[in-house]
Amino acid sequence: MPTASLPRTDQPGRAPRFARRATLRRSLRLLTSFRFEQSDPARFYGGIATDSAELIDDFYADITGRDLTGTVVLDVGGGPGYFADEFTARGARYISVEPDPSEMHAAGLRVAGSVRGSGMALPFRDNAFDVCFSSNVAEHVPEPWAMADEMVRVTKPGGLIVYSYTVWHGPFGGHETGLWHYLGGEYAARRYFRKHGREPKNRFGRSLFAVTAADGLRWAATTPADVRTVFPRYHPRWAWWLVRIPVIRELLVSNLVVVATKR
């Protein structure tokens, strides 16, 4: 089973680009941005979009020796389009797929390549994309590993798949209902309603589901794709070992990333 090993690179003895970028300063910047998820989503998601594009650009360069110029990138669960400018600036053709039309237009952004569809049944042919990624979406779909399989299907042989999601038992697992989610997702949702007089945006059992780190490791061990690395997204490189430790990883790995290439 893959753990926090680093992706292979054509430069023996040299750490891959993203590993060098995974500093404590970056971790603190991302973690502190979470307090703006509801109050200032442009600030929060804008920062996540920049980090995602950097992550994918780094891994693509480490694995292929090329940058993203001329690639076709599919963002599964692209939401209102915060990621589009980041990938376009890197020379990629950006396409997003999102099932919820209200989410697609929530920020008033226009994304020319936005398609309405389900991540669990992607409306694209096999082997269509150079890069397929999903950021913080798996916990919002009832069959996250069917979505992961679909991402592999639509990626070209040799293409890059990056699957990043929020771990349920981590501090951000309940989203706006945390940390009460440790007492159960349904309890946390009811408490949120009592306190705020409205349902949470991320309603447990409907638009928020319990996805564990162990789930991601099981998928990584069984997928036909070539898994390059599995690591905790918001941790500095020296803390990536946490992925290897059962129970601890569920509590401290707030976001798990699986990086793979299609055979």
C-alpha positions as CSV (number, residue, x, y, z in Angstrom):
1,M,0.0,0.0,0.0
2,P,1.5,3.4,-0.9
3,T,2.0,5.9,1.8
4,A,3.9,9.1,2.0
5,S,6.6,8.2,-0.5
6,L,7.6,10.8,-3.0
7,P,6.8,10.8,-6.7
8,R,9.5,9.4,-9.0
9,T,11.5,12.0,-10.8
10,D,14.2,12.1,-13.5
11,Q,16.6,13.8,-11.0
12,P,17.9,11.1,-8.7
13,G,18.7,12.3,-5.2
14,R,16.8,15.5,-5.7
15,A,13.4,16.1,-3.9
16,P,10.5,16.6,-6.3
17,R,9.3,20.2,-6.7
18,F,6.2,20.0,-4.6
19,A,8.0,18.3,-1.8
20,R,10.3,21.3,-1.7
21,R,7.3,23.7,-1.7
22,A,5.6,21.9,1.2
23,T,6.9,24.2,3.9
24,L,5.6,25.1,7.4
25,R,4.8,28.6,6.1
26,R,2.6,27.2,3.3
27,S,0.8,25.0,5.8
28,L,0.1,27.8,8.2
29,R,-1.2,30.0,5.3
30,L,-3.6,27.3,4.1
31,L,-4.8,26.3,7.6
32,T,-5.5,29.9,8.7
33,S,-7.5,30.5,5.5
34,F,-10.2,28.1,6.7
35,R,-11.8,30.6,8.9
36,F,-12.8,32.5,5.8
37,E,-14.6,29.6,4.1
38,Q,-18.1,30.9,4.9
39,S,-17.5,34.7,5.5
40,D,-15.2,35.4,2.5
41,P,-15.3,32.4,0.1
42,A,-13.3,34.2,-2.6
43,R,-10.4,34.7,-0.3
44,F,-10.5,31.0,0.9
45,Y,-11.2,29.3,-2.4
46,G,-8.8,31.7,-4.3
47,G,-6.0,30.6,-2.0
48,I,-6.9,26.9,-2.5
49,A,-7.1,27.4,-6.2
50,T,-3.6,28.9,-6.3
51,D,-2.2,26.1,-4.2
52,S,-3.9,23.4,-6.3
53,A,-2.5,24.8,-9.5
54,E,1.0,25.0,-8.0
55,L,0.6,21.4,-6.7
56,I,-0.5,20.1,-10.1
57,D,2.1,22.1,-12.0
58,D,4.8,20.7,-9.8
59,F,3.7,17.1,-10.0
60,Y,3.2,17.3,-13.8
61,A,6.7,18.7,-14.2
62,D,8.2,16.0,-11.8
63,I,6.5,13.2,-13.7
64,T,6.7,14.4,-17.3
65,G,9.5,16.9,-17.4
66,R,7.1,19.5,-18.9
67,D,4.9,22.3,-17.6
68,L,1.1,22.6,-18.1
69,T,1.3,24.6,-21.4
70,G,-1.0,23.0,-23.9
71,T,-2.5,20.5,-21.6
72,V,-6.2,19.9,-21.1
73,V,-7.2,19.9,-17.5
74,L,-10.4,18.6,-16.0
75,D,-11.5,19.9,-12.6
76,V,-14.1,17.5,-11.1
77,G,-16.4,19.5,-8.9
78,G,-15.1,22.9,-10.1
79,G,-17.8,24.9,-8.4
80,P,-18.1,28.6,-9.3
81,G,-14.9,28.8,-11.2
82,Y,-12.2,30.0,-8.8
83,F,-9.6,27.6,-10.3
84,A,-10.1,28.7,-14.0
85,D,-7.7,31.7,-14.0
86,E,-5.0,29.8,-12.2
87,F,-4.8,27.1,-14.8
88,T,-5.3,29.4,-17.8
89,A,-2.4,31.5,-16.6
90,R,-0.2,28.4,-16.8
91,G,-1.1,27.8,-20.4
92,A,-3.6,25.0,-19.8
93,R,-7.1,24.6,-21.3
94,Y,-9.3,24.4,-18.2
95,I,-12.6,22.4,-18.2
96,S,-14.7,22.0,-15.1
97,V,-17.7,19.7,-14.3
98,E,-20.2,20.5,-11.6
99,P,-23.6,18.9,-10.9
100,D,-25.2,21.9,-9.1
101,P,-26.1,24.8,-11.3
102,S,-26.5,27.1,-8.3
103,E,-23.0,26.3,-7.2
104,M,-21.6,27.0,-10.7
105,H,-23.0,30.5,-10.6
106,A,-22.5,31.2,-6.9
107,A,-19.6,33.6,-7.3
108,G,-20.8,35.4,-10.4
109,L,-17.8,34.1,-12.4
110,R,-18.0,32.9,-16.0
111,V,-16.1,29.8,-17.0
112,A,-16.3,29.0,-20.7
113,G,-15.4,25.4,-20.2
114,S,-17.9,24.6,-17.5
115,V,-20.0,21.5,-17.9
116,R,-22.9,20.4,-15.8
117,G,-22.6,16.7,-14.9
118,S,-21.9,14.2,-12.1
119,G,-18.4,13.3,-11.0
120,M,-19.7,9.7,-10.5
121,A,-20.6,9.5,-14.2
122,L,-18.4,12.0,-16.0
123,P,-19.9,13.1,-19.4
124,F,-16.6,12.6,-21.3
125,R,-15.0,9.9,-23.4
126,D,-12.2,7.7,-22.2
127,N,-8.6,9.0,-22.4
128,A,-9.7,12.6,-23.0
129,F,-7.6,14.7,-20.5
130,D,-3.9,15.2,-19.7
131,V,-4.7,16.1,-16.1
132,C,-7.8,15.2,-14.0
133,F,-8.0,16.6,-10.5
134,S,-10.5,17.1,-7.7
135,S,-10.1,19.3,-4.7
136,N,-12.3,19.0,-1.6
137,V,-15.1,17.3,-3.5
138,A,-15.0,13.6,-2.5
139,E,-16.6,14.3,0.9
140,H,-19.6,15.8,-0.9
141,V,-20.6,12.8,-3.0
142,P,-22.2,9.6,-1.9
143,E,-19.8,7.4,-4.0
144,P,-16.4,9.1,-3.9
145,W,-14.5,6.1,-5.2
146,A,-16.8,5.7,-8.2
147,M,-15.8,9.3,-8.9
148,A,-12.1,8.4,-8.5
149,D,-12.5,5.5,-10.9
150,E,-14.2,7.9,-13.4
151,M,-11.3,10.3,-13.1
152,V,-8.9,7.5,-14.1
153,R,-11.1,6.5,-17.0
154,V,-11.2,9.9,-18.6
155,T,-7.4,10.6,-18.2
156,K,-5.0,9.8,-21.0
157,P,-2.4,7.1,-20.6
158,G,0.5,8.7,-18.9
159,G,-1.7,11.5,-17.7
160,L,-1.9,12.8,-14.1
161,I,-4.7,12.2,-11.6
162,V,-4.8,14.2,-8.3
163,Y,-7.5,13.4,-5.8
164,S,-7.6,15.6,-2.7
165,Y,-10.3,15.4,-0.1
166,T,-11.2,16.4,3.5
167,V,-10.8,13.5,6.0
168,W,-14.0,13.1,8.2
169,H,-12.3,12.7,11.6
170,G,-9.9,15.6,11.0
171,P,-10.7,19.0,12.5
172,F,-12.3,20.2,9.3
173,G,-14.3,17.1,8.6
174,G,-17.6,18.6,9.6
175,H,-17.0,21.8,7.6
176,E,-19.1,24.6,9.2
177,T,-20.7,22.1,11.7
178,G,-17.3,21.1,13.2
179,L,-16.0,20.3,15.7
180,W,-19.5,18.9,16.8
181,H,-19.2,16.3,14.0
182,Y,-17.1,14.3,16.4
183,L,-20.4,13.6,18.2
184,G,-22.0,12.5,14.9
185,G,-22.8,14.2,11.6
186,E,-26.5,14.2,12.2
187,Y,-26.1,15.6,15.7
188,A,-23.8,18.4,14.4
189,A,-26.3,19.3,11.6
190,R,-29.2,19.5,14.0
191,R,-27.2,21.6,16.5
192,Y,-26.2,24.0,13.6
193,F,-29.9,24.4,12.7
194,R,-30.8,25.2,16.3
195,K,-28.1,27.8,16.7
196,H,-28.4,29.5,13.3
197,G,-32.0,28.9,12.3
198,R,-31.1,27.4,9.0
199,E,-29.6,24.1,7.6
200,P,-25.8,24.1,7.1
201,K,-24.7,24.4,3.5
202,N,-22.9,21.1,3.9
203,R,-25.7,18.9,5.3
204,F,-24.5,15.5,6.6
205,G,-26.1,12.6,4.7
206,R,-27.1,14.8,1.8
207,S,-24.1,16.9,0.7
208,L,-21.5,15.9,3.2
209,F,-20.3,12.3,3.9
210,A,-17.8,10.6,6.1
211,V,-14.7,9.7,4.0
212,T,-11.7,8.5,5.9
213,A,-8.0,8.4,5.2
214,A,-8.1,4.6,5.2
215,D,-10.7,4.8,2.4
216,G,-8.2,6.7,0.2
217,L,-5.4,4.3,1.0
218,R,-7.6,1.3,0.1
219,W,-8.5,2.9,-3.2
220,A,-4.8,3.7,-3.8
221,A,-3.9,0.0,-3.2
222,T,-6.5,-1.3,-5.7
223,T,-6.8,1.2,-8.5
224,P,-5.2,0.2,-11.9
225,A,-3.6,3.6,-12.0
226,D,0.1,3.9,-11.0
227,V,-0.1,5.7,-7.6
228,R,3.0,7.9,-7.2
229,T,2.4,9.3,-3.7
230,V,-0.2,9.7,-0.9
231,F,0.4,12.6,1.5
232,P,-1.4,15.1,3.9
233,R,-2.0,18.2,1.8
234,Y,-1.9,20.8,4.5
235,H,1.2,19.5,6.3
236,P,4.9,20.4,5.7
237,R,7.0,17.7,4.1
238,W,8.6,16.6,7.4
239,A,5.1,15.6,8.8
240,W,4.1,13.4,5.8
241,W,4.9,10.3,7.9
242,L,1.5,10.8,9.6
243,V,-0.2,9.0,6.7
244,R,1.5,5.8,7.7
245,I,0.0,5.6,11.2
246,P,-3.5,4.1,11.6
247,V,-5.9,6.1,13.8
248,I,-3.5,9.0,14.1
249,R,-3.9,9.8,10.4
250,E,-7.6,9.9,10.8
251,L,-7.3,12.7,13.4
252,L,-4.4,14.7,12.2
253,V,-4.4,14.3,8.4
254,S,-7.0,16.9,7.7
255,N,-6.8,16.5,3.9
256,L,-5.4,13.5,2.0
257,V,-4.0,13.7,-1.5
258,V,-3.6,10.7,-3.8
259,V,-1.4,11.4,-6.9
260,A,-1.4,8.9,-9.7
261,T,-0.6,8.4,-13.4
262,K,-2.7,6.4,-15.8
263,R,-1.0,3.3,-17.2
